Amino acid sequence: MAAMSQAHEVKQHLDEVKALRERLGTGRWQEEDWRLLERVLGSYERLLSMLCEAQITLKRLQTLVFGKRRRHGRASGTSAGGEATGAGDDESGAAARPQPGGGTSGDEVTPPRTGGHRPGYGRLGMASYEEAERVECRHEALAVGQRCPVCGQGRLYGVPPGIEIRIDGNALLSAIRYELEKVRCSACGQVFTAPLPAEAGTAKYSPRARAVLAVSRYYLGLPFFRVEAYQAMLGVPVPDATQWDQIEQLGDCSYKVFAYLETLAAQGELIHQDDTSVRILSLMAENRTHQTAAEALGFARSQERTGMFTTALVVKVGEQIICLYYSGRSHAGENLQALLEQREAERDKPLVMSDALSRNEVDETTVIRCHCLAHGRRQFSDLADVFPVECQVVIDTLKQVFDHDEEARDKQMSPEARFIYHQAYSQPLMDELRQWLQKQVDDHLVEPNSALGKAIAYMQTHWETLTRFLSIPGAPLDNNLVERALKLFMRQRKNSLFYRTEHSAYIASVLTSLIATCVYAGVNAVDYLVALQEHRSEVWADPAAWLPWAYARSRASP
């Protein structure tokens, strides 16, 4: 209603301006014309001022002139050929959409929403500051039961306290300096030293200090030398070599849980895999040695493997997500194959999502391979400037399919309901797209060896694996989950550049795996790593009880 009122007001002003111009043309001035002309010129002056001083955006200008645009709850889609397939605001267009349980209803499921931002951005509530230190602030001159100093009639009584938050800055590691009093006997020379308080412990570095170092290195991506410089700046120096020693001790408490996570992940029903490059100095030196030996024998290049990879495997096991990382010579396919060797024989084949690179391949008879539809779309989006018409057909169609998947996710549909939903609304789109792709080839509308021809060939070659979500409940559309997980190691690579040895790369893999799994489980990674150190013997005896989503119960038990 507000937008309609603004539009009506703009229309009224426009009519007034037109009438003014007509009167100016005929020379018939009226008294109120001067006031109207003054308002028009004033508005024009303000608009020019804002434009000249860059104080207004195009969006704000559009709102100023036309009013706020109404956001519709549904939008019509387009088919592979560019024709409209949705019903717009027609109620009949939504009447046949399936419910999450498999039925149909015009009220339960709406077309996919587009745009917008994720909720949760902005200021945080008081409850978010769980670990904040609590300080009680009391009145100096007032107390419960006293007379009100304002009216002098009522009595004061207690109400819930008000809360104010103040944020301070500290070093990653803080230090406490204990000064122990010493006394010496004047006769025998015996020295008596005051004892440390019980909370000081026996070790210089606490379990929490090691956990904070691990999270700063393997989650925040801060290299040791940078943490060393920051700590020295704040008067609590911690050398980089010392940081590594403490993290290595944490790795010694954690690798048993990592090994159990591997066994558990091997039984998962859905596995996302991908890898990225990594630098390991000891392996790079090994490469140079092999190259020197090959040149001495008259070969231009060494026949030994030279590649180094960090593989990420993100596995869904029941309701839990497990992240596993591996750094070394093995690529993603070899790491996945080693994991699947621990899989129980009676289990069904797992769904494995990846891109179509050959290094992701395993024994394909043991898995159900899915390929990333987002990679297929990227084949065309990269060519949109060269082949705008053809690429837009594919991009628009796949956008609708991804919108359908987002709708299913927002509605929290079960795998079976999501499968029915995609079959009803994504299957016709994909069938039409497949026919369109084949038509481009059959009618020689595209050169097979061109970039567009290769993109079409990619889609046709991998069509079955790209569309698993239309034939198997629970099959994903893309590999974004593992690509987001790999960003943890990419962050480390960009900041720290390399690992010195395979052992340090292994420690990084173990701790990053535990931290990432904690993040997906909604568990505080720092508290979890502290618990593993404080209960080291129990962790080694029963690592299954100390998984990220189960450790709280184990710590609470006597």
CORGI-V156466 format. One record per residue. N is the residue number from 1. RES is the residue in three letters. OMEGA is omega in whole degrees, -180 to 180 (* if undefined). NEAR is the number of other ideal C-beta (glycine too) atoms within 8 Angstrom. D_CENTER is the distance of its C-alpha to the mean C-alpha in whole Angstrom. Layout:
{{N:RES:OMEGA:NEAR:D_CENTER} {N:RES:OMEGA:NEAR:D_CENTER}}
//
This chain:
{{1:MET:179:4:38} {2:ALA:180:7:37} {3:ALA:179:10:36} {4:MET:179:8:40} {5:SER:179:9:42} {6:GLN:179:11:40} {7:ALA:179:10:41} {8:HIS:180:8:45} {9:GLU:178:8:45} {10:VAL:179:11:44} {11:LYS:-180:8:46} {12:GLN:178:8:49} {13:HIS:-180:8:49} {14:LEU:178:8:49} {15:ASP:179:8:52} {16:GLU:-180:9:54} {17:VAL:179:10:53} {18:LYS:179:8:54} {19:ALA:178:8:58} {20:LEU:179:12:58} {21:ARG:179:8:58} {22:GLU:-180:8:61} {23:ARG:177:11:63} {24:LEU:-180:9:62} {25:GLY:-179:6:63} {26:THR:180:6:67} {27:GLY:-180:5:67} {28:ARG:-179:5:67} {29:TRP:174:7:66} {30:GLN:-177:6:65} {31:GLU:-177:5:64} {32:GLU:180:6:61} {33:ASP:-180:11:60} {34:TRP:179:8:60} {35:ARG:178:8:57} {36:LEU:179:11:55} {37:LEU:178:9:55} {38:GLU:179:8:54} {39:ARG:180:8:51} {40:VAL:180:10:50} {41:LEU:177:8:51} {42:GLY:178:8:49} {43:SER:180:8:46} {44:TYR:179:8:46} {45:GLU:179:8:46} {46:ARG:180:8:43} {47:LEU:178:8:41} {48:LEU:180:8:43} {49:SER:-180:9:42} {50:MET:180:9:38} {51:LEU:-179:8:38} {52:CYS:-177:6:40} {53:GLU:178:6:38} {54:ALA:-179:5:34} {55:GLN:-176:5:34} {56:ILE:177:8:33} {57:THR:179:5:30} {58:LEU:-180:5:31} {59:LYS:179:6:29} {60:ARG:177:8:31} {61:LEU:178:9:34} {62:GLN:178:9:33} {63:THR:-179:10:33} {64:LEU:-176:6:36} {65:VAL:-172:7:38} {66:PHE:-176:8:37} {67:GLY:180:12:35} {68:LYS:180:7:32} {69:ARG:-180:8:31} {70:ARG:178:5:31} {71:ARG:-178:4:27} {72:HIS:-179:6:28} {73:GLY:-179:5:27} {74:ARG:-180:11:27} {75:ALA:-179:8:28} {76:SER:-179:10:29} {77:GLY:176:11:28} {78:THR:-179:10:29} {79:SER:-179:11:31} {80:ALA:179:12:31} {81:GLY:178:7:34} {82:GLY:-180:8:33} {83:GLU:-179:6:35} {84:ALA:179:8:33} {85:THR:-179:9:32} {86:GLY:-179:10:31} {87:ALA:-179:9:34} {88:GLY:180:9:33} {89:ASP:-180:6:34} {90:ASP:-177:6:36} {91:GLU:-178:8:36} {92:SER:-179:6:37} {93:GLY:-178:11:34} {94:ALA:-171:12:32} {95:ALA:-174:9:35} {96:ALA:-179:6:34} {97:ARG:-177:15:30} {98:PRO:173:12:30} {99:GLN:177:11:29} {100:PRO:-180:12:26} {101:GLY:177:5:29} {102:GLY:179:8:30} {103:GLY:178:6:33} {104:THR:178:8:33} {105:SER:177:9:33} {106:GLY:-176:8:33} {107:ASP:-170:3:32} {108:GLU:-173:7:29} {109:VAL:178:11:27} {110:THR:178:8:26} {111:PRO:-176:12:25} {112:PRO:175:8:21} {113:ARG:179:11:20} {114:THR:177:6:19} {115:GLY:180:3:18} {116:GLY:-179:4:17} {117:HIS:176:4:14} {118:ARG:178:4:12} {119:PRO:175:4:14} {120:GLY:180:4:14} {121:TYR:177:5:14} {122:GLY:-175:4:18} {123:ARG:-177:3:20} {124:LEU:177:5:20} {125:GLY:-178:5:22} {126:MET:-177:6:25} {127:ALA:-178:5:23} {128:SER:-176:6:20} {129:TYR:-174:8:22} {130:GLU:-175:5:23} {131:GLU:-179:3:24} {132:ALA:176:6:26} {133:GLU:-177:3:30} {134:ARG:179:4:32} {135:VAL:179:4:35} {136:GLU:178:5:38} {137:CYS:-175:3:40} {138:ARG:176:4:43} {139:HIS:178:5:46} {140:GLU:-174:4:49} {141:ALA:-177:3:51} {142:LEU:179:7:50} {143:ALA:178:6:50} {144:VAL:180:6:50} {145:GLY:179:6:53} {146:GLN:176:9:55} {147:ARG:-180:8:56} {148:CYS:-180:10:54} {149:PRO:-179:6:54} {150:VAL:-177:4:54} {151:CYS:179:5:56} {152:GLY:-177:6:58} {153:GLN:-176:5:58} {154:GLY:176:6:55} {155:ARG:179:7:54} {156:LEU:175:10:50} {157:TYR:-174:6:48} {158:GLY:174:3:45} {159:VAL:178:4:42} {160:PRO:-175:2:38} {161:PRO:170:5:37} {162:GLY:-176:3:35} {163:ILE:173:5:32} {164:GLU:-179:4:31} {165:ILE:173:7:28} {166:ARG:-178:4:28} {167:ILE:180:4:26} {168:ASP:178:4:27} {169:GLY:-179:3:26} {170:ASN:171:6:27} {171:ALA:174:9:27} {172:LEU:177:9:24} {173:LEU:176:10:27} {174:SER:-177:6:30} {175:ALA:174:5:34} {176:ILE:-180:5:37} {177:ARG:179:4:40} {178:TYR:177:7:43} {179:GLU:-173:4:46} {180:LEU:179:8:49} {181:GLU:179:6:52} {182:LYS:175:8:55} {183:VAL:-178:6:59} {184:ARG:177:8:61} {185:CYS:-179:9:65} {186:SER:-178:3:68} {187:ALA:-175:4:70} {188:CYS:179:4:68} {189:GLY:180:6:65} {190:GLN:180:6:62} {191:VAL:179:8:59} {192:PHE:-177:8:57} {193:THR:178:7:53} {194:ALA:-178:6:51} {195:PRO:173:5:49} {196:LEU:173:6:45} {197:PRO:-176:6:43} {198:ALA:-177:4:42} {199:GLU:180:4:38} {200:ALA:-179:7:38} {201:GLY:-177:5:38} {202:THR:-176:2:40} {203:ALA:180:5:37} {204:LYS:-179:2:36} {205:TYR:-178:6:32} {206:SER:174:7:31} {207:PRO:180:9:28} {208:ARG:178:8:26} {209:ALA:178:10:26} {210:ARG:-180:15:25} {211:ALA:179:15:22} {212:VAL:177:11:21} {213:LEU:-179:15:22} {214:ALA:-179:14:20} {215:VAL:179:13:17} {216:SER:-179:10:18} {217:ARG:-169:17:18} {218:TYR:174:11:16} {219:TYR:178:12:13} {220:LEU:179:7:14} {221:GLY:-179:12:16} {222:LEU:178:8:19} {223:PRO:-175:9:22} {224:PHE:-176:11:25} {225:PHE:180:7:27} {226:ARG:175:9:25} {227:VAL:178:16:25} {228:GLU:-179:13:29} {229:ALA:-179:8:29} {230:TYR:179:10:27} {231:GLN:179:13:29} {232:ALA:179:9:32} {233:MET:-178:6:32} {234:LEU:172:8:32} {235:GLY:176:6:35} {236:VAL:-174:10:33} {237:PRO:176:7:33} {238:VAL:-177:9:31} {239:PRO:-178:7:32} {240:ASP:179:9:29} {241:ALA:178:7:32} {242:THR:177:8:32} {243:GLN:180:14:28} {244:TRP:179:10:28} {245:ASP:-179:8:31} {246:GLN:179:12:29} {247:ILE:178:14:26} {248:GLU:176:9:28} {249:GLN:177:10:29} {250:LEU:177:16:26} {251:GLY:178:11:25} {252:ASP:178:7:29} {253:CYS:-167:9:28} {254:SER:-169:13:25} {255:TYR:176:8:25} {256:LYS:177:9:27} {257:VAL:178:13:24} {258:PHE:179:13:22} {259:ALA:179:9:25} {260:TYR:176:11:25} {261:LEU:176:14:22} {262:GLU:180:11:23} {263:THR:-180:9:26} {264:LEU:-179:11:24} {265:ALA:179:14:21} {266:ALA:-180:12:24} {267:GLN:-175:9:25} {268:GLY:-179:12:22} {269:GLU:180:8:22} {270:LEU:-177:11:19} {271:ILE:172:15:18} {272:HIS:-179:16:15} {273:GLN:174:17:16} {274:ASP:176:14:16} {275:ASP:178:13:17} {276:THR:-177:11:17} {277:SER:178:8:20} {278:VAL:177:13:21} {279:ARG:176:10:24} {280:ILE:-170:15:27} {281:LEU:-179:10:30} {282:SER:178:9:32} {283:LEU:176:11:31} {284:MET:175:11:32} {285:ALA:177:8:35} {286:GLU:177:8:36} {287:ASN:180:11:35} {288:ARG:178:8:38} {289:THR:179:8:40} {290:HIS:-180:11:40} {291:GLN:178:10:40} {292:THR:179:8:43} {293:ALA:180:9:45} {294:ALA:179:12:44} {295:GLU:178:9:46} {296:ALA:178:6:49} {297:LEU:177:6:49} {298:GLY:178:4:49} {299:PHE:180:8:46} {300:ALA:-179:4:44} {301:ARG:176:6:41} {302:SER:178:10:40} {303:GLN:179:5:39} {304:GLU:178:6:37} {305:ARG:-178:4:33} {306:THR:-175:7:32} {307:GLY:176:7:28} {308:MET:-173:12:25} {309:PHE:163:14:22} {310:THR:-180:14:19} {311:THR:172:15:18} {312:ALA:174:16:15} {313:LEU:177:17:16} {314:VAL:-169:14:13} {315:VAL:174:13:16} {316:LYS:178:11:16} {317:VAL:-175:11:20} {318:GLY:179:4:21} {319:GLU:-175:2:18} {320:GLN:176:9:17} {321:ILE:179:10:14} {322:ILE:176:14:15} {323:CYS:178:14:13} {324:LEU:179:15:16} {325:TYR:177:15:17} {326:TYR:179:10:20} {327:SER:180:16:22} {328:GLY:-178:11:25} {329:ARG:-173:7:27} {330:SER:176:9:26} {331:HIS:-171:11:24} {332:ALA:-179:14:21} {333:GLY:-179:12:24} {334:GLU:178:8:26} {335:ASN:178:14:24} {336:LEU:179:15:23} {337:GLN:178:10:27} {338:ALA:178:8:27} {339:LEU:-177:13:25} {340:LEU:176:13:27} {341:GLU:177:7:30} {342:GLN:-177:7:29} {343:ARG:179:10:29} {344:GLU:-171:6:31} {345:ALA:-175:4:34} {346:GLU:-179:3:34} {347:ARG:177:7:31} {348:ASP:178:4:30} {349:LYS:178:6:28} {350:PRO:169:13:24} {351:LEU:-180:15:22} {352:VAL:-179:13:20} {353:MET:178:15:18} {354:SER:167:15:18} {355:ASP:-171:9:19} {356:ALA:178:10:23} {357:LEU:-177:6:24} {358:SER:-178:5:27} {359:ARG:174:8:25} {360:ASN:-173:15:23} {361:GLU:173:6:26} {362:VAL:171:11:27} {363:ASP:-171:7:30} {364:GLU:176:7:30} {365:THR:-177:4:32} {366:THR:-178:7:30} {367:VAL:170:13:27} {368:ILE:-173:10:26} {369:ARG:172:9:24} {370:CYS:176:14:22} {371:HIS:-172:14:21} {372:CYS:179:14:18} {373:LEU:177:14:19} {374:ALA:175:11:16} {375:HIS:176:12:18} {376:GLY:178:14:21} {377:ARG:-179:11:21} {378:ARG:177:8:20} {379:GLN:-178:12:23} {380:PHE:-180:14:25} {381:SER:177:9:22} {382:ASP:-178:6:23} {383:LEU:-173:12:27} {384:ALA:179:11:27} {385:ASP:-177:4:29} {386:VAL:-180:7:32} {387:PHE:-171:9:32} {388:PRO:-175:8:31} {389:VAL:-177:6:32} {390:GLU:-177:11:32} {391:CYS:-179:13:28} {392:GLN:177:10:28} {393:VAL:-178:13:29} {394:VAL:-177:14:26} {395:ILE:-179:12:23} {396:ASP:180:11:25} {397:THR:-178:15:25} {398:LEU:176:12:22} {399:LYS:178:8:20} {400:GLN:179:14:22} {401:VAL:178:14:21} {402:PHE:175:12:18} {403:ASP:176:13:19} {404:HIS:-179:13:20} {405:ASP:177:13:18} {406:GLU:177:10:15} {407:GLU:178:14:19} {408:ALA:179:12:19} {409:ARG:179:8:16} {410:ASP:179:7:17} {411:LYS:-180:8:20} {412:GLN:178:5:19} {413:MET:173:10:21} {414:SER:178:6:22} {415:PRO:-179:8:22} {416:GLU:179:8:26} {417:ALA:177:14:25} {418:ARG:179:13:22} {419:PHE:179:12:25} {420:ILE:-180:10:28} {421:TYR:180:17:26} {422:HIS:179:15:25} {423:GLN:-178:9:28} {424:ALA:-170:10:30} {425:TYR:178:10:28} {426:SER:-179:15:26} {427:GLN:179:10:29} {428:PRO:179:7:31} {429:LEU:-178:15:29} {430:MET:177:12:28} {431:ASP:179:8:32} {432:GLU:177:12:33} {433:LEU:179:13:30} {434:ARG:178:10:32} {435:GLN:179:9:35} {436:TRP:178:11:35} {437:LEU:-179:12:33} {438:GLN:179:9:36} {439:LYS:178:9:39} {440:GLN:-180:11:37} {441:VAL:-176:13:38} {442:ASP:-178:6:42} {443:ASP:178:6:43} {444:HIS:178:5:42} {445:LEU:-179:6:40} {446:VAL:177:11:38} {447:GLU:-176:6:39} {448:PRO:-177:8:38} {449:ASN:177:5:37} {450:SER:179:8:35} {451:ALA:178:8:32} {452:LEU:178:14:31} {453:GLY:179:12:34} {454:LYS:177:11:31} {455:ALA:177:11:28} {456:ILE:179:12:30} {457:ALA:178:9:32} {458:TYR:-180:11:28} {459:MET:-178:13:27} {460:GLN:-179:11:31} {461:THR:-175:6:31} {462:HIS:-174:11:27} {463:TRP:-177:9:28} {464:GLU:-179:6:28} {465:THR:177:10:25} {466:LEU:-176:12:23} {467:THR:177:10:24} {468:ARG:-178:14:24} {469:PHE:178:14:22} {470:LEU:-178:9:26} {471:SER:-177:6:28} {472:ILE:176:9:26} {473:PRO:178:7:24} {474:GLY:180:10:21} {475:ALA:-179:12:20} {476:PRO:177:12:17} {477:LEU:-173:10:17} {478:ASP:-178:10:14} {479:ASN:-175:14:13} {480:ASN:-177:7:9} {481:LEU:-178:9:8} {482:VAL:178:14:10} {483:GLU:174:9:9} {484:ARG:179:7:6} {485:ALA:-179:12:8} {486:LEU:-179:13:10} {487:LYS:177:8:9} {488:LEU:180:14:10} {489:PHE:176:15:14} {490:MET:177:9:14} {491:ARG:178:10:13} {492:GLN:-178:13:16} {493:ARG:-179:14:18} {494:LYS:-178:7:18} {495:ASN:-174:10:19} {496:SER:173:9:21} {497:LEU:-173:6:23} {498:PHE:167:10:24} {499:TYR:-175:13:25} {500:ARG:-177:7:29} {501:THR:175:9:29} {502:GLU:179:11:28} {503:HIS:179:6:28} {504:SER:176:10:26} {505:ALA:178:13:23} {506:TYR:177:10:24} {507:ILE:177:11:23} {508:ALA:180:15:20} {509:SER:-179:14:19} {510:VAL:-175:12:20} {511:LEU:177:16:19} {512:THR:177:15:15} {513:SER:-179:13:15} {514:LEU:-179:16:17} {515:ILE:-179:15:14} {516:ALA:178:12:11} {517:THR:175:13:13} {518:CYS:-179:12:14} {519:VAL:-180:10:10} {520:TYR:180:10:10} {521:ALA:-178:10:14} {522:GLY:-177:4:13} {523:VAL:176:12:16} {524:ASN:-174:6:17} {525:ALA:180:13:16} {526:VAL:179:10:19} {527:ASP:-179:9:21} {528:TYR:180:13:21} {529:LEU:174:18:22} {530:VAL:-179:11:25} {531:ALA:179:11:26} {532:LEU:-180:15:26} {533:GLN:-177:13:28} {534:GLU:-179:7:30} {535:HIS:-173:11:31} {536:ARG:-178:9:31} {537:SER:178:6:34} {538:GLU:179:10:33} {539:VAL:-180:13:30} {540:TRP:-179:7:32} {541:ALA:-176:5:34} {542:ASP:-178:8:32} {543:PRO:-180:11:28} {544:ALA:-179:7:27} {545:ALA:-176:10:28} {546:TRP:171:14:25} {547:LEU:-174:12:22} {548:PRO:-177:10:19} {549:TRP:-177:7:20} {550:ALA:-170:10:23} {551:TYR:-178:14:24} {552:ALA:178:7:25} {553:ARG:-180:8:28} {554:SER:180:12:29} {555:ARG:-179:8:29} {556:ALA:-177:5:31} {557:SER:-179:5:34} {558:PRO:*:1:37}}
//
